[in-house]
Each structure stands twice: as structure tokens, then as C-alpha cells.
Amino acid sequence: MKHSPLPEKLINQLSSIPDLQLFDLPIEIKRFSRDFFDYSPVLQQKLAGCCADVVVRPGSLVAVISVVEIAKRHLIPLTLRGAGTGNYGQSVPLEGGIVMLMDAFKDIRSFDPFTGQVTVESGCLLGDLDKYLALQGRQLRLLPSTWRSASIGGFIAGGSGGIGSVRWGFLRDPGHLLGLEIITLEEKPQKLQLDSKSAEAINHAYGTNGIITALTLSTAPAVAWQEVVIDCEDWSTALKLLLSCSQAAISLHLCSLLENKIVDSIPTWSGASTGKHRLLILVAPDGLSTLERIATQADATFKYLGAEENRKTGGLRELSWNHTTLHMRALDSGWTYLQMLLPQPERQATEVLKERWGDDLLWHLEAVRQNGTQRLAALPVVRWRGADLLEELMTQCRDIGAVMFNPHAITVEDGGLGVVDSDQVEAKRLFDPSGILNPGKLKGWL
Ligand SMILES: Cc1cc2nc3c(=O)[nH]c(=O)nc-3n(C[C@H](O)[C@H](O)[C@H](O)COP(=O)(O)OP(=O)(O)OC[C@H]3O[C@@H](n4cnc5c(N)ncnc54)[C@H](O)[C@@H]3O)c2cc1C
């Protein structure tokens, strides 16, 4: 529900806060009220008209608190924005109000060479953080394929996993997020330090229950990732290869499988299409010979593309995860997508769905670790034929045992989480008792 437009008087109050940039031109407001929700025709329709009344960019924590005080006093919706690359309208202000840009908070505060733990401000771009970590001999464990442009705060609040998930699982698995600094929206806003246990409730809550200003994360030792492509004629062999590569005793950062019709349509950074299905792999140098052996045994074509760091153009990372959807949509915006964890045996599931949907569903699989076990996630690109058919497809996926992470939903629970997390709701009750943070996104609160 849209609240009534902000009166001039309140805009003036905001504009008098020191260290705060205010954007009130309609074109700027519109730009900062959108993310990449247009991958979903369902969300396009639902979110097209959502727009902030005003956008602010605080340059200090004092300015954040001053904005919070005004928003609280007048019950103005307050929606946070990192880089705005979310896919489900996470940073779209459903009820208008203030959008607050967090990109001025980008310092790396500390690094512990013994544990590899890093404490960083929420607006720091993942690419910048990873560059800094490389100088310390470390790297991020998990990155979205938007790793160049997205912020670490937005990734924790709105993302789930991506490059690295083949080894490290997902962001909400214990051990990744070790602590948070947040600003609360209590009667008297406070800056709080949360330990890893209390931070869990803020992780993947779409910024509905606290303003993250800094985070402490685990990192991994740096590896000089090598790019490998394996081409394979037959789908069932390609699937077997994906499983055997991801289960081998080698270090992987990425292990994706694209159906041949996708390979035909995306940029040629992995080499020209051979008309075959293609595995895209980032592997540690000592795993190259094992991958070659696995590919040769399966009669597939192994191709070593070289060290990832020598890449001049886009690399395999930017053909994977939701970048696959991006490239398909760049060619034809009639494509949308789904996200799910495939049931086992995966081959049967992919074949049953293919039989029903034909080339309206093109397979894109990602090897991931789920609760400590190697599994396959799928982000198939799907031809948009209307909401009813999409619903039918999702029902069929659930019926065959897939766990859906619906990318056509607005709330935390209907999207990635699946269920109401009472700790998230309790954290909102404590830290945002008036419910003004990103209203409409936490179903458990509604
Ligand atoms: C082509 C493409 C590929 C993608 N690939 C992946 C992928 O591989 N894996 C993945 O997980 N995601 C992926 N995404 C989604 C998105 O890019 C990532 O989740 C990204 O990390 C979001 O970061 P952001 O800075 O853009 O966050 P935003 O979109 O700005 O915000 C995301 C959410 O976080 C909240 N938020 C932002 N900053 C704060 C803060 N300081 N405190 C509290 N809440 C805050 C916002 O309110 C919003 O709810 C992809 C998107 C696209 C378009």
C-alpha cells in the first residue's frame, strides 16, 4: 500500500541533515527505485509503479541516524539499497517513502591474517573487497555473478550464493557471516554489534529488520582459478560429468552445465559453440589433469582456457548463475527463469520436464553443496507464455520433488526462504518495531 506523498516540509528536514546527499529529480528517484526485477514478467507487472518519494545518500553513521529519526517520527517507509542488482525487487520501495543508498560506506575496516576474517562496511563492492583480499593471499568464498557491481551488504541481505557454492554452500550456512554492525530503528536508534548467532536473523532478510553498516566474514585462501570447458554430445553423459567433476577430490569454484541451445546464444567467452552441451569449470591448478581424465573417459572434449586472472574480456563466471539468464534475455526478452534444487536422480527430473516443456525450457545447472552434500541446482531459462503456464511448470517441478526458490515472488519467504523464520520476525519486532523498514517484504511480519 502506498503511503501519502512526503510533504515538502519533511523533504526540507531531510535536506538540512549534514553529510547527506538528497536526490529529488523524478528521473533519479525512478532509477533508484528499480532493480533487475524485470527478469520476471510477474514482478514487472506488480512492481512497475513502485517509486520512492525521495532518495538519500548518507555519508556518515550520524547522517543515517538522523534519517532514521525523521522516518520513525513520521512513520515513513525506509528502504535500503546497495547497488540495486537484486532480481526480486528486494530494494524496490513497495510503499514509496525514502530509499537510502548505502554505497558511501565502503571501507575495509580490518583484516585478521591469522583467521582470514575481514570486517568491511556494507556498501563495499564485492569486486573491490576481493581485490583487497587477494593482496592478503585470501579471497571471498561466495560471490554472485554480479561480483563486479554488487555490494557486500546487498549480497548478505538479498543474495543467496553463486560462484563458490560448489564448495561453500550458501550464505545462510553457519560459518560465513561472523558478525554484523547494525543501526536499529528503536525508540532511540542504536548502533549494535551482533555476534554470528544474532546476525543470522538479519542474513537474507531483505533489509527489513536492521540497517547493516558493517559485517565480519570468513574468507578462503586465494587460489589461482583455471578455466576449463568440457563439451559433450549427449545430455545424460553431460549430467553424469557434472556430478563426477563436482564430486571429485579437486578444488572447484564453479561447475555449471549449459544445454547446447543456451551455448549457441550466449557470448563466446567460453569458445564458439560446438553444438554440444557445455560444462563451465573453475578449478585449482592441481585439478586440471583429473578433469581431463574424467572428460576423456566419458568421450567428451576437454578444453583448457587458461588462468582466470589473465582474462581480458568476460570470463566463465559471467556466463554462470543468473548471468546466463541475463545473456539469454539480452537476445530475446521473452525468456524468464526459475530457480530450484533438483531432486535425485537429477537425470530423470530433467528429462520429465523436458518432455513436457520442450524448448520452452532450456537447462542451466549449477553444482552446489547443500547441507554438506553435493547437489545440483537448476536455473533453467523458461519461455514466458503467461502466468498460468509458469504456475503449471512450478507445480510440476514441486510435484517431482524439486525445492523451488521462486524468483517471481516479492517476499523473503515466498522467494528463497520458503518458510517464515520466526527469528527474522522477532528481530524486526526488536529492531524495527514500527515496521517501516522495506515494508511488504517480510511475510511473517505482515
Ligand atoms: C545478472 C544477475 C546475476 C545475479 N547473480 C546472482 C548470484 O549468482 N547469486 C546471488 O545470490 N544473486 C545474484 N544476483 C542478484 C544480486 O545481484 C545479488 O544478490 C547482489 O549481491 C545484490 O547486491 P546489491 O548490492 O545489488 O543489493 P541490492 O539489490 O541493492 O539490495 C538487495 C537487498 O539488500 C537490502 N540491503 C542493501 N543494503 C543493505 C544494508 N546496508 N542493510 C540492510 N539491507 C540492505 C536491500 O534493501 C535489498 O532488500 C544476480 C542478479 C543479476 C541481475
The ligand as a Tripos MOL2 file, in Angstrom:
@<TRIPOS>MOLECULE
LIG
   53    58     1     0     0
SMALL
NO_CHARGES

@<TRIPOS>ATOM
      1 C1         22.7050  -10.8340  -13.9190 C.3       1 LIG1
      2 C2         22.4990  -11.0970  -12.4560 C.ar      1 LIG1
      3 C3         23.1570  -12.1490  -11.8560 C.ar      1 LIG1
      4 C4         22.9790  -12.4140  -10.4860 C.ar      1 LIG1
      5 N1         23.6370  -13.4850   -9.9200 N.ar      1 LIG1
      6 C5         23.4390  -13.7450   -8.6030 C.ar      1 LIG1
      7 C6         24.0990  -14.8420   -7.9840 C.ar      1 LIG1
      8 O1         24.8950  -15.5530   -8.5840 O.2       1 LIG1
      9 N2         23.8440  -15.0670   -6.6720 N.ar      1 LIG1
     10 C7         23.0300  -14.2630   -5.9370 C.ar      1 LIG1
     11 O2         22.8520  -14.5110   -4.7370 O.2       1 LIG1
     12 N3         22.4300  -13.2030   -6.5010 N.ar      1 LIG1
     13 C8         22.6110  -12.9200   -7.7990 C.ar      1 LIG1
     14 N4         22.0020  -11.8320   -8.3590 N.ar      1 LIG1
     15 C9         21.2370  -10.9310   -7.5150 C.3       1 LIG1
     16 C10        22.1120   -9.7690   -6.9410 C.3       1 LIG1
     17 O3         22.9850   -9.2870   -7.9360 O.3       1 LIG1
     18 C11        22.9590  -10.1800   -5.7650 C.3       1 LIG1
     19 O4         22.2140  -10.8170   -4.7630 O.3       1 LIG1
     20 C12        23.7270   -8.9890   -5.1740 C.3       1 LIG1
     21 O5         24.6460   -9.4560   -4.2350 O.3       1 LIG1
     22 C13        22.8540   -7.9320   -4.5320 C.3       1 LIG1
     23 O6         23.6880   -6.8860   -4.0850 O.3       1 LIG1
     24 P1         23.2750   -5.3590   -4.2780 P.3       1 LIG1
     25 O7         24.3310   -4.5170   -3.6520 O.co2     1 LIG1
     26 O8         22.9630   -5.0500   -5.6640 O.co2     1 LIG1
     27 O9         21.9710   -5.3340   -3.3750 O.3       1 LIG1
     28 P2         20.5910   -4.5550   -3.6090 P.3       1 LIG1
     29 O10        19.9120   -5.1140   -4.7970 O.co2     1 LIG1
     30 O11        20.8270   -3.0940   -3.5670 O.co2     1 LIG1
     31 O12        19.8270   -4.9650   -2.2850 O.3       1 LIG1
     32 C14        19.4560   -6.2870   -2.0410 C.3       1 LIG1
     33 C15        18.6620   -6.3250   -0.7270 C.3       1 LIG1
     34 O13        19.5190   -5.9800    0.3330 O.3       1 LIG1
     35 C16        18.9890   -4.8900    1.0870 C.3       1 LIG1
     36 N5         20.1320   -4.0910    1.5180 N.ar      1 LIG1
     37 C17        21.0540   -3.4580    0.7460 C.ar      1 LIG1
     38 N6         21.9620   -2.8590    1.5230 N.ar      1 LIG1
     39 C18        21.5970   -3.1050    2.8160 C.ar      1 LIG1
     40 C19        22.1240   -2.7380    4.0800 C.ar      1 LIG1
     41 N7         23.2190   -1.9950    4.1940 N.pl3     1 LIG1
     42 N8         21.4910   -3.1770    5.2080 N.ar      1 LIG1
     43 C20        20.3740   -3.9640    5.1270 C.ar      1 LIG1
     44 N9         19.8310   -4.3160    3.9580 N.ar      1 LIG1
     45 C21        20.4420   -3.9000    2.8100 C.ar      1 LIG1
     46 C22        18.0800   -4.1490    0.1270 C.3       1 LIG1
     47 O14        17.0610   -3.4440    0.8090 O.3       1 LIG1
     48 C23        17.5120   -5.3060   -0.6780 C.3       1 LIG1
     49 O15        16.4330   -5.8810    0.0120 O.3       1 LIG1
     50 C24        22.1520  -11.5800   -9.7200 C.ar      1 LIG1
     51 C25        21.4960  -10.5100  -10.3360 C.ar      1 LIG1
     52 C26        21.6610  -10.2680  -11.6870 C.ar      1 LIG1
     53 C27        20.9690   -9.1030  -12.3080 C.3       1 LIG1
@<TRIPOS>BOND
     1     1     2 1
     2     2     3 ar
     3     2    52 ar
     4     3     4 ar
     5     4     5 ar
     6     4    50 ar
     7     5     6 ar
     8     6     7 ar
     9     6    13 1
    10     7     8 2
    11     7     9 ar
    12     9    10 ar
    13    10    11 2
    14    10    12 ar
    15    12    13 ar
    16    13    14 ar
    17    14    15 1
    18    14    50 ar
    19    15    16 1
    20    16    17 1
    21    16    18 1
    22    18    19 1
    23    18    20 1
    24    20    21 1
    25    20    22 1
    26    22    23 1
    27    23    24 1
    28    24    25 2
    29    24    26 1
    30    24    27 1
    31    27    28 1
    32    28    29 2
    33    28    30 1
    34    28    31 1
    35    31    32 1
    36    32    33 1
    37    33    34 1
    38    33    48 1
    39    34    35 1
    40    35    36 1
    41    35    46 1
    42    36    37 ar
    43    36    45 ar
    44    37    38 ar
    45    38    39 ar
    46    39    40 ar
    47    39    45 ar
    48    40    41 1
    49    40    42 ar
    50    42    43 ar
    51    43    44 ar
    52    44    45 ar
    53    46    47 1
    54    46    48 1
    55    48    49 1
    56    50    51 ar
    57    51    52 ar
    58    52    53 1
@<TRIPOS>SUBSTRUCTURE
     1 LIG1         1 GROUP 0 **** ****
